[in-house]
Amino acid sequence: MKNHQTTKQKINLSLLVFIAAVGIPACGGSSTAVLEPPTTEPVSEPELPKLSVSTIEEGSAIYLDGKFTGMVTPADISAAAGEHTIGIGLKDSRNYLKKSVIIEDNTSTQTLSLTNEDLQAAKEWKVLFVGVNRAQIPGGNCTSEYTTAELDAGFEFLKWSFEQRLEDYSYNTVDWSFSRVDIRQTITLNDNAVLTPNIIDNYLADNSVATGDYDHIITFYRGGDVYDDAGSSTGQECELGAFQGLGWYEYDDLAVNASYVQIRYWDNIIEAINYSKADEQDPGMFIHEWLHSVAEINGKTFFKGQGYTMPSSDGNVVHAAGAYNYTYPWMTWYKDIISGQVEDNGEYIGITPEAFLACSVREKVLAQCD
């Protein structure tokens, strides 16, 4: 009997141990088993090889395989093992250096120094300025007119804009050459007072302009003659539109397959140019419209078609400055688009110096790009 009781007690004790182990409720209470997840060691990403980059001007922008890295010289950059292209946008001289390097798959830091021997020659881009002496709307009872001297002022402002600003922003990877033709007869615009591609095509043909002659074409005419140069009313009803530029998004809208914009100032052209070039103003009308014609993301846009990502907001590129925290005057915005230095979620986007070196519009339409 004693031995039987002892055996029973041992069985009950074993049962209690089993119940406790599986977490079955006992004595009317409740219990929940807590299952701990298995412990795993964090997986660390393999460290990429590093390249120490320097050049002849400290603080110069570093490009890796054509894209801005967000870093300036001297700096250590990380890249996968293999062949890469390192570009440098020089801070002061505004030139572009480029060199190929093979990064070894090891933990040691390689060094690369770029010098003037790595300087990249600029690619020529050609622009045609079409000065329109007289313009009118259909059925208009007056003509808006610019003198030759006023067209001269517009042409000089174009050259200043592209040579002193656009070329500088590209690290002088583009070299603009300028041509000009003036149209002496009166041009009739469309009903919205716009000099559309189909209107100007005939005049370009008359002047023997052909496909592949130019990368960019600008028509320039006066937007209105409501006031004379002294600011007094002329008594005429000939306002064709205020100070305004229009750029056509498709780079081959013209029959000659060049990007196209129209620029029209209102009243005194000399005062308007001087004002826009004054301190704290935005003298970027020609650059702004050129960007519309090659950098927008809608339609058959040139740089988008070449594979470059443009900053955008609500489908707009040039007018997206506010979404990227840029403020007036917009010249820094144009500069960063042109140099590919617009920050976007930790990356940098825009045209880039490599884009200018790779292919011009006229090379594209003639199928001469690599």
Number of C-alpha atoms within 10 A of each C-alpha: 6 6 7 8 10 10 12 11 11 11 12 11 11 11 12 13 11 12 12 13 10 11 13 14 12 11 5 5 7 9 11 9 10 7 6 6 6 6 6 6 6 6 6 6 6 6 11 15 20 22 20 15 20 21 20 15 18 14 17 23 21 27 24 17 15 19 23 26 19 15 14 23 21 18 15 18 17 16 17 14 14 11 13 16 14 21 27 31 29 22 17 11 12 17 23 24 23 23 17 13 15 13 20 17 13 12 10 10 15 16 13 15 14 18 14 12 9 15 16 19 14 19 16 16 19 21 23 21 21 22 25 24 22 19 27 26 21 13 8 15 10 16 22 25 20 24 13 14 10 18 23 14 14 23 21 11 20 20 18 14 18 22 17 11 18 24 20 19 26 28 25 25 27 25 19 18 14 16 12 13 13 15 15 12 10 14 21 19 18 13 13 11 16 20 24 19 19 11 15 18 16 13 14 19 12 9 12 10 16 13 16 17 17 23 25 25 23 24 22 23 26 31 25 27 24 18 18 13 13 8 10 9 11 12 10 14 14 20 20 26 16 13 16 14 19 21 21 23 24 22 26 24 18 21 16 21 23 29 28 28 25 23 21 23 22 20 24 18 19 16 11 14 16 12 14 14 15 10 9 11 14 15 23 21 19 23 19 20 23 25 23 26 27 26 29 27 22 13 12 17 20 23 25 18 13 13 10 16 18 22 26 18 13 8 12 16 19 23 17 16 21 12 12 14 8 14 12 12 14 19 20 16 22 22 20 19 26 27 26 28 23 26 17 13 6 9 12 21 21 28 28 27 28 21 21 23 17 13 20 23 25 24 17 17 17 13 11 11 12 7
